[in-house]
Amino acid sequence: MPALARAEQAEIRTARPRTAGRSWASSRFSWVSRHFTGARIDLNEFPDKDILLSADPASRAWPSEGLARVPYWIYQDEDVYRREQERIYRGDAWNFLGLEAELPEKGDFKTTFVGEMPVVVTRDESGAIRCFENRCAHRGALLCLADRGNTKEIACVYHNWTYDLRGDLTAVAFRRGVQGKGGMPLDADPESQAPRKFRVEIFCGLIFATLSDKTPVVERYIGPEVAARIRRVMKEPIKILGGYTQVLQSNWKLYFENVKDTYHASLLHLFFSTFRLNRLEQKGGVVVGGEGGSHASFTMMKSDLSGDEYEKAGMRSASGGYALQAPQMLESVDEIGDGVTLQILTVFPGFVLQQIMNSLAVRQVLPKGVGRTELVWTCFGYASDDAKMTELRMKQSNLVGPAGYISLEDGAATGFVQRGAAGASERSSFVEMGGRTVESNESRVTETSVRGLWQQYRRHMDL
């Protein structure tokens, strides 16, 4: 998959700097670098042992305040992490695997993960999407080593055991030996150790999989209101534009909280508030669906503002006096026709769909240990897009992505929580913005969707 073209460097400059010789962009990056470089933190080699403390098993009880408190040991404990793999990812959750458009032809495949379990996703000879464990029945080796490709069958490189695109074992090398010697016993049943196969459903071109036969269909799992908002974005055939990955030095749940947290968006992200892409004064709302783990938050950038509340309060995120040399970067087209310019949707445990102006992307949230998370971004447009719209989507996607202004800051902030709470496993976070319950809200000054995440999480984990 080709990498996204980088946005022109000249487009992110200050036209009216508050301080001579210092741009808005450079001041923003210096804020991040003070917290990382100044602390001598290497983002690529940040040792888990330095930030993770095992929680006292005797204290592993959820606080009596319920969803308004989240115990810090939930982000730190290895036993909790192992239980998540069993109860959530290999349990009854619907796991997002990617876009159906990534596998347009029969024989196409991609490899990804369900939690920490490696899996292969294929389009078989009948055109159906399949998912099975990326593990050979013989000795457990990875079956498929490539990220993606096209094939008629999959052969394990170790001993050449061969599988079809459904994950069925079709051939065992020298199963009956050579010249009457060696080989397997006649009653051997290697198929009994075959890769586990997932139940797969496609919803609006999104691929979901689960090992559970009892989980409700995807649309019911998501909930009707959030499902309707997914349909709003996935309204027509799409084309893949590119993608990127991002590694965060924090627990996966901290990132999933972050994308559900409408409260932080215009306070942490100076780009949003400075250029008025997302302010809490603007019209919008939060929709919570399913068992609480699905959500949609939205903003209408061009709605009337009630005033300059950020400036009046002297907030750090109100960096007035700046502009882009290339303001067309902020131009957007109301292609859906409802005035919503920013929308983030999530489905527990690891699906994110973004519409930020005209930047469209899905994100797959993958746990990589107690204190490490990988994000896989796939950016897309509509098949009907002309060249001008495609260029606009790609430029805006670079502003949002891991090398842009938004996700860089989210990764930093979740890392700050992982580090800050490392010595406080017996304490809890305070999640009462907007109340203590889980319900949709017309205000985005709320943490209702964060509480919704923990409502569904506790159900899966029996906490």
Order of alpha helices (4+ residues) and beta strands (2+ residues): alpha-alpha-beta-alpha-beta-beta-beta-beta-beta-beta-beta-beta-beta-beta-alpha-alpha-beta-alpha-alpha-alpha-beta-beta-alpha-beta-beta-beta-beta-alpha-alpha-beta-alpha
